[in-house]
Amino acid sequence: MSPSVTRQDKQVARLDPTYLEGLFIGAGFAIVACRPDGEIVAGNTAANRLFGAGVLRPGHPAHELFPTRDRAAVDAIIETVRTSFEATEFRSRLGGTVDEPLEYAVWFTPVLDADEQLHGVSLWFRDITERIRLRRSLKERERLASLGGLSGAVAHHYNNLLCSIATSVEYAINMNTVSAMRRALQRTAEAVSRAANITRQLLTFAQADHHEGDQADLTETVLYFFDQIEEHLNQHNIKLLVDWQLIPTVPIRRDQFTIVLQNIVDNALEAMPGGGTLSVTLARRDEASVCVTIEDTGRGITASDLEHVFEPFFTTKGELGAGTGRNAGMGLAVVHGLVGEMHGVVTAANIPGRGARFDIVLPIQSRL
């Protein structure tokens, strides 16, 4: 019978210095050991291959392993790890070429001794270049697939409008009375107007990420917008209710967010032709984000339509050639695109017996 091994013996075996040293040296990715102040102590074999012996020098600050632009951030992370004892990830570009840099995820990890005191900081370098390239490739494929779908939708709806224009012109040519010709030409003018409207919406959709606009605070923008349109809503027999809480300053692009609000309000107006109530709520969602909620008391959104409301040219009002809506099926697609550019998320929901709800969630630390 083999001798029994106590729990203490097992722990000693796991912490054997020779075993740990072999684990450190032979690890498949670069590890750099540092003192608590960030000075390099040693690097394993993979680290020497990555940086070279001339760069990985004991006694030198660890930030020298990083590009100049990242060094202040590296020092700040090491200080955070020293005080919080929590591991932190940092992304940096190390090596490669100008056109094809290597992307690394670097984990700054506290090294604690037996008394739970900070003994040092270790840096673990993981090459994530291929993962990022794959992600970019997938996004490019998705973008091309979306572009193909958008192109097909544009061609379909413009074909409908052109057919309508051709029919109306031919009808006008063959009419013998001025009144009949005027009716035919009026239909032609309406079709041309719808085509121009589609073009404007497409330009907004395509240029959203290139338009800088004025920066403003979210709360000020929301309150000012709804104050300006309240009279217009009253003319349509729609009551406006605004409920807002004190939230941190959230910088946004005023003109872009105004387009977001306008398109959602236009959608609500079309859903409440006989009047109703439009409710707006601005509140903190959690520690990292805020939420703008817009609810109407219209006909709501069917379950089958919820999956498609943010798709370009999707409309519940039939063919574009037969409608006169100002958004031409592009309004909510523009909303989705602009909110995404603000690093936010917009969702739609149906409230049974009450109408539709749109939630716009934006990060408090917005990146413009």
C-alpha positions as CSV (number, residue, x, y, z in Angstrom):
1,M,0.0,0.0,0.0
2,S,1.4,3.4,-0.9
3,P,1.9,5.9,1.9
4,S,-0.9,8.4,2.5
5,V,-0.4,12.0,1.4
6,T,-1.7,14.6,3.7
7,R,-3.4,17.8,2.4
8,Q,-0.4,19.8,3.6
9,D,2.0,17.6,1.6
10,K,-0.1,18.2,-1.5
11,Q,0.1,21.9,-1.0
12,V,3.9,21.8,-0.5
13,A,4.1,19.8,-3.8
14,R,2.1,22.4,-5.7
15,L,4.2,25.2,-4.4
16,D,7.6,23.6,-4.9
17,P,9.9,26.3,-6.2
18,T,11.5,24.0,-8.8
19,Y,8.1,23.1,-10.2
20,L,7.0,26.7,-10.3
21,E,10.2,27.8,-11.9
22,G,9.8,25.2,-14.6
23,L,6.2,26.3,-15.1
24,F,7.3,29.9,-15.5
25,I,10.2,29.2,-17.9
26,G,8.4,26.7,-20.1
27,A,5.1,28.5,-20.5
28,G,3.9,28.7,-24.1
29,F,3.4,32.5,-23.9
30,A,5.5,35.4,-22.7
31,I,5.6,36.1,-18.9
32,V,7.5,38.9,-17.4
33,A,8.0,39.1,-13.6
34,C,8.3,42.5,-12.0
35,R,8.7,44.1,-8.6
36,P,5.7,45.8,-7.0
37,D,7.0,49.1,-8.5
38,G,7.0,47.7,-12.0
39,E,10.8,47.1,-12.4
40,I,11.6,44.0,-14.4
41,V,13.0,41.0,-12.5
42,A,13.0,38.3,-15.1
43,G,11.3,37.0,-18.2
44,N,10.7,33.4,-19.4
45,T,11.9,31.9,-22.6
46,A,8.9,33.1,-24.6
47,A,9.3,36.6,-23.3
48,N,13.0,36.6,-24.4
49,R,11.9,35.5,-27.9
50,L,9.3,38.2,-28.0
51,F,11.4,41.1,-26.8
52,G,15.0,40.0,-27.1
53,A,17.6,39.9,-24.4
54,G,18.6,43.5,-25.1
55,V,15.1,44.8,-24.3
56,L,14.1,42.6,-21.4
57,R,16.6,44.0,-18.9
58,P,16.3,43.4,-15.2
59,G,16.0,46.6,-13.2
60,H,14.4,48.6,-16.0
61,P,10.7,49.7,-15.9
62,A,8.2,47.3,-17.5
63,H,6.7,50.2,-19.5
64,E,9.8,50.1,-21.7
65,L,8.4,46.9,-23.2
66,F,5.5,48.9,-24.7
67,P,5.2,51.6,-27.4
68,T,5.7,55.1,-26.1
69,R,2.0,55.9,-26.5
70,D,1.1,53.1,-24.0
71,R,3.6,53.7,-21.3
72,A,1.6,56.1,-19.2
73,A,-1.3,53.7,-19.3
74,V,0.9,50.8,-18.3
75,D,2.3,52.7,-15.2
76,A,-1.3,53.5,-14.2
77,I,-2.4,49.9,-14.5
78,I,0.6,48.7,-12.4
79,E,-0.4,51.2,-9.7
80,T,-4.0,50.0,-9.8
81,V,-2.9,46.3,-9.4
82,R,-0.7,47.3,-6.5
83,T,-3.6,48.9,-4.6
84,S,-6.5,46.7,-5.6
85,F,-4.8,43.3,-5.9
86,E,-7.0,42.7,-9.0
87,A,-5.8,41.4,-12.4
88,T,-6.3,43.9,-15.3
89,E,-6.3,43.3,-19.0
90,F,-4.7,45.8,-21.4
91,R,-4.5,45.7,-25.3
92,S,-1.4,46.8,-27.1
93,R,0.4,46.4,-30.4
94,L,3.9,44.9,-30.1
95,G,6.1,44.1,-33.0
96,G,5.0,43.2,-36.5
97,T,5.0,45.9,-39.2
98,V,3.3,49.2,-39.7
99,D,0.7,47.7,-42.0
100,E,0.4,44.4,-40.1
101,P,1.0,45.0,-36.3
102,L,0.8,42.2,-33.8
103,E,-2.1,42.6,-31.3
104,Y,-1.5,41.5,-27.7
105,A,-3.8,41.0,-24.7
106,V,-1.6,41.7,-21.7
107,W,-2.8,40.6,-18.2
108,F,-1.3,42.5,-15.3
109,T,-1.6,40.1,-12.3
110,P,-0.7,40.6,-8.6
111,V,1.8,38.0,-7.2
112,L,1.0,37.4,-3.5
113,D,3.2,35.7,-0.9
114,A,2.1,33.3,1.8
115,D,0.9,36.1,4.0
116,E,-1.3,37.6,1.2
117,Q,1.1,40.5,0.8
118,L,2.1,41.9,-2.6
119,H,5.3,40.3,-3.7
120,G,5.3,41.6,-7.3
121,V,3.4,42.0,-10.5
122,S,3.5,39.6,-13.4
123,L,2.7,40.5,-17.1
124,W,1.3,37.7,-19.3
125,F,1.4,38.4,-23.0
126,R,-1.0,36.6,-25.3
127,D,-0.9,37.1,-29.1
128,I,-4.5,37.7,-30.2
129,T,-3.7,39.0,-33.7
130,E,-5.3,36.1,-35.6
131,R,-8.4,36.3,-33.4
132,I,-8.8,40.0,-34.2
133,R,-8.2,39.4,-37.9
134,L,-10.9,36.7,-37.9
135,R,-13.3,39.0,-36.1
136,R,-12.6,41.8,-38.7
137,S,-13.1,39.3,-41.5
138,L,-16.4,38.2,-40.1
139,K,-17.6,41.8,-39.7
140,E,-16.5,42.5,-43.3
141,R,-18.6,39.6,-44.5
142,E,-21.6,40.7,-42.5
143,R,-21.2,44.2,-43.9
144,L,-21.1,42.9,-47.5
145,A,-24.1,40.7,-46.8
146,S,-26.0,43.7,-45.4
147,L,-24.9,45.8,-48.4
148,G,-26.2,43.2,-50.8
149,G,-29.5,43.1,-49.0
150,L,-29.7,46.9,-49.0
151,S,-28.9,47.1,-52.7
152,G,-31.6,44.6,-53.5
153,A,-34.1,46.6,-51.5
154,V,-33.1,49.8,-53.1
155,A,-33.4,48.3,-56.6
156,H,-36.8,46.8,-55.8
157,H,-38.4,50.0,-54.4
158,Y,-36.9,52.3,-57.1
159,N,-38.2,49.9,-59.7
160,N,-41.7,50.3,-58.2
161,L,-41.4,54.0,-58.2
162,L,-40.1,54.1,-61.8
163,C,-43.0,51.9,-63.0
164,S,-45.4,54.2,-61.2
165,I,-43.8,57.3,-62.9
166,A,-43.8,55.6,-66.3
167,T,-47.5,54.6,-66.0
168,S,-48.5,58.1,-64.9
169,V,-46.6,59.8,-67.7
170,E,-48.1,57.5,-70.3
171,Y,-51.5,58.0,-68.9
172,A,-51.0,61.8,-69.1
173,I,-49.9,61.6,-72.7
174,N,-53.0,59.8,-73.8
175,M,-55.5,62.0,-71.9
176,N,-57.6,64.5,-73.8
177,T,-58.6,66.7,-70.8
178,V,-56.5,69.0,-68.8
179,S,-57.9,67.8,-65.5
180,A,-57.0,64.2,-66.2
181,M,-53.5,65.2,-67.3
182,R,-53.1,67.1,-64.0
183,R,-54.1,64.1,-61.9
184,A,-51.6,61.9,-63.8
185,L,-48.8,64.5,-63.4
186,Q,-49.7,64.9,-59.7
187,R,-49.2,61.2,-59.2
188,T,-45.9,61.5,-61.1
189,A,-44.7,64.3,-58.8
190,E,-45.6,62.3,-55.7
191,A,-43.6,59.3,-56.9
192,V,-40.6,61.6,-57.7
193,S,-40.9,63.1,-54.2
194,R,-40.9,59.7,-52.6
195,A,-37.8,58.7,-54.6
196,A,-36.0,61.9,-53.5
197,N,-37.0,61.2,-49.9
198,I,-35.5,57.7,-50.1
199,T,-32.3,59.2,-51.4
200,R,-32.1,61.6,-48.5
201,Q,-32.6,58.8,-46.0
202,L,-30.0,56.7,-47.7
203,L,-27.5,59.6,-47.5
204,T,-28.2,60.0,-43.8
205,F,-27.8,56.2,-43.3
206,A,-24.5,56.1,-45.2
207,Q,-22.9,59.3,-43.8
208,A,-23.8,58.8,-40.1
209,D,-20.4,57.6,-39.1
210,H,-18.6,60.5,-40.9
211,H,-20.6,63.4,-39.6
212,E,-19.1,65.0,-36.5
213,G,-21.8,67.5,-35.4
214,D,-22.0,69.6,-32.2
215,Q,-21.3,67.9,-28.9
216,A,-23.9,68.3,-26.2
217,D,-25.2,66.8,-23.0
218,L,-27.8,64.0,-23.4
219,T,-30.2,65.5,-20.8
220,E,-30.2,69.0,-22.3
221,T,-30.7,67.6,-25.8
222,V,-33.6,65.4,-24.9
223,L,-35.4,68.1,-22.9
224,Y,-34.9,70.7,-25.5
225,F,-36.1,68.5,-28.3
226,F,-39.4,67.5,-26.7
227,D,-40.0,71.1,-25.5
228,Q,-39.7,72.2,-29.2
229,I,-42.1,69.6,-30.6
230,E,-44.7,69.7,-27.8
231,E,-46.9,72.2,-29.7
232,H,-46.7,70.0,-32.9
233,L,-47.8,67.0,-30.8
234,N,-50.7,68.9,-29.4
235,Q,-51.9,69.8,-32.9
236,H,-52.2,66.0,-33.5
237,N,-54.1,65.5,-30.2
238,I,-51.1,63.8,-28.6
239,K,-50.3,64.4,-25.0
240,L,-46.6,64.5,-24.0
241,L,-45.4,63.2,-20.7
242,V,-41.7,63.6,-19.8
243,D,-40.1,62.1,-16.7
244,W,-36.4,62.6,-16.1
245,Q,-34.0,62.0,-13.4
246,L,-30.7,63.6,-12.6
247,I,-28.0,61.6,-14.4
248,P,-24.3,62.2,-15.0
249,T,-23.3,64.3,-18.0
250,V,-23.4,62.0,-21.1
251,P,-21.7,63.7,-24.2
252,I,-23.5,63.0,-27.5
253,R,-23.6,64.5,-30.9
254,R,-26.6,66.8,-30.7
255,D,-27.7,66.7,-34.4
256,Q,-27.3,62.9,-34.7
257,F,-29.3,62.3,-31.5
258,T,-32.0,64.7,-32.6
259,I,-32.4,62.6,-35.8
260,V,-32.8,59.5,-33.6
261,L,-35.5,61.2,-31.5
262,Q,-37.3,62.7,-34.6
263,N,-37.5,59.3,-36.4
264,I,-38.9,57.5,-33.3
265,V,-41.4,60.3,-32.8
266,D,-42.4,60.2,-36.5
267,N,-42.9,56.5,-36.1
268,A,-45.2,57.1,-33.0
269,L,-47.2,59.8,-34.9
270,E,-48.0,57.4,-37.7
271,A,-49.0,54.8,-35.1
272,M,-51.4,57.3,-33.4
273,P,-53.4,58.9,-36.3
274,G,-56.3,59.7,-33.9
275,G,-54.2,61.0,-31.1
276,G,-52.9,59.4,-27.9
277,T,-50.0,59.8,-25.4
278,L,-46.3,59.9,-25.9
279,S,-44.3,59.1,-22.8
280,V,-40.6,59.9,-22.5
281,T,-38.4,58.7,-19.6
282,L,-34.7,59.5,-19.0
283,A,-33.0,57.7,-16.2
284,R,-29.9,55.9,-15.1
285,R,-29.9,52.2,-16.1
286,D,-27.0,51.0,-14.1
287,E,-23.5,52.2,-13.0
288,A,-22.2,52.3,-16.6
289,S,-25.2,53.4,-18.7
290,V,-28.4,55.5,-19.0
291,C,-31.6,54.9,-20.9
292,V,-34.0,57.0,-22.9
293,T,-37.4,55.3,-23.2
294,I,-40.1,56.5,-25.6
295,E,-43.5,54.9,-25.4
296,D,-46.6,55.5,-27.5
297,T,-50.3,54.4,-27.2
298,G,-50.6,53.4,-30.9
299,R,-51.3,50.1,-32.5
300,G,-48.1,48.5,-31.3
301,I,-45.7,46.2,-33.1
302,T,-46.6,42.6,-34.0
303,A,-44.3,39.8,-32.9
304,S,-43.4,39.0,-36.5
305,D,-42.5,42.7,-37.2
306,L,-40.3,43.1,-34.1
307,E,-37.5,41.1,-35.7
308,H,-37.4,43.4,-38.7
309,V,-38.2,47.0,-37.5
310,F,-34.6,48.2,-37.7
311,E,-34.0,46.7,-41.2
312,P,-33.6,49.2,-44.1
313,F,-36.9,49.6,-46.1
314,F,-38.9,47.5,-43.7
315,T,-42.4,49.0,-43.4
316,T,-45.7,47.7,-42.1
317,K,-47.6,50.2,-44.4
318,G,-47.2,48.2,-47.6
319,E,-45.1,49.1,-50.7
320,L,-43.2,52.3,-50.6
321,G,-44.7,53.4,-53.9
322,A,-48.2,53.4,-52.2
323,G,-47.3,55.3,-49.1
324,T,-46.4,58.8,-48.2
325,G,-44.5,58.3,-44.9
326,R,-41.6,60.6,-44.6
327,N,-39.2,57.9,-43.5
328,A,-39.8,55.6,-46.4
329,G,-39.0,52.6,-44.4
330,M,-35.5,54.0,-43.5
331,G,-36.3,55.9,-40.2
332,L,-35.7,53.1,-37.7
333,A,-32.7,51.8,-39.7
334,V,-31.2,55.2,-39.4
335,V,-31.9,55.2,-35.6
336,H,-30.2,51.8,-35.3
337,G,-27.1,53.0,-37.2
338,L,-26.7,56.3,-35.3
339,V,-27.2,54.8,-31.9
340,G,-24.6,52.1,-32.8
341,E,-22.2,54.9,-33.8
342,M,-22.7,56.3,-30.2
343,H,-21.7,52.9,-28.8
344,G,-25.2,52.4,-27.6
345,V,-28.0,49.9,-28.2
346,V,-31.6,50.5,-29.3
347,T,-34.4,47.9,-28.8
348,A,-38.1,47.8,-29.6
349,A,-40.8,46.1,-27.7
350,N,-44.6,45.8,-27.9
351,I,-46.6,46.7,-24.8
352,P,-49.9,44.7,-25.1
353,G,-52.9,47.1,-25.0
354,R,-50.6,50.2,-24.7
355,G,-48.5,50.5,-27.9
356,A,-44.8,50.4,-28.7
357,R,-41.7,51.1,-26.6
358,F,-38.2,52.1,-27.8
359,D,-35.3,51.9,-25.3
360,I,-32.0,53.7,-26.2
361,V,-29.2,52.7,-23.8
362,L,-26.0,54.8,-23.9
363,P,-22.8,54.4,-22.0
364,I,-22.0,57.1,-19.4
365,Q,-18.4,57.3,-20.6
366,S,-19.4,57.9,-24.2
367,R,-16.6,57.8,-26.8
368,L,-17.3,60.4,-29.5
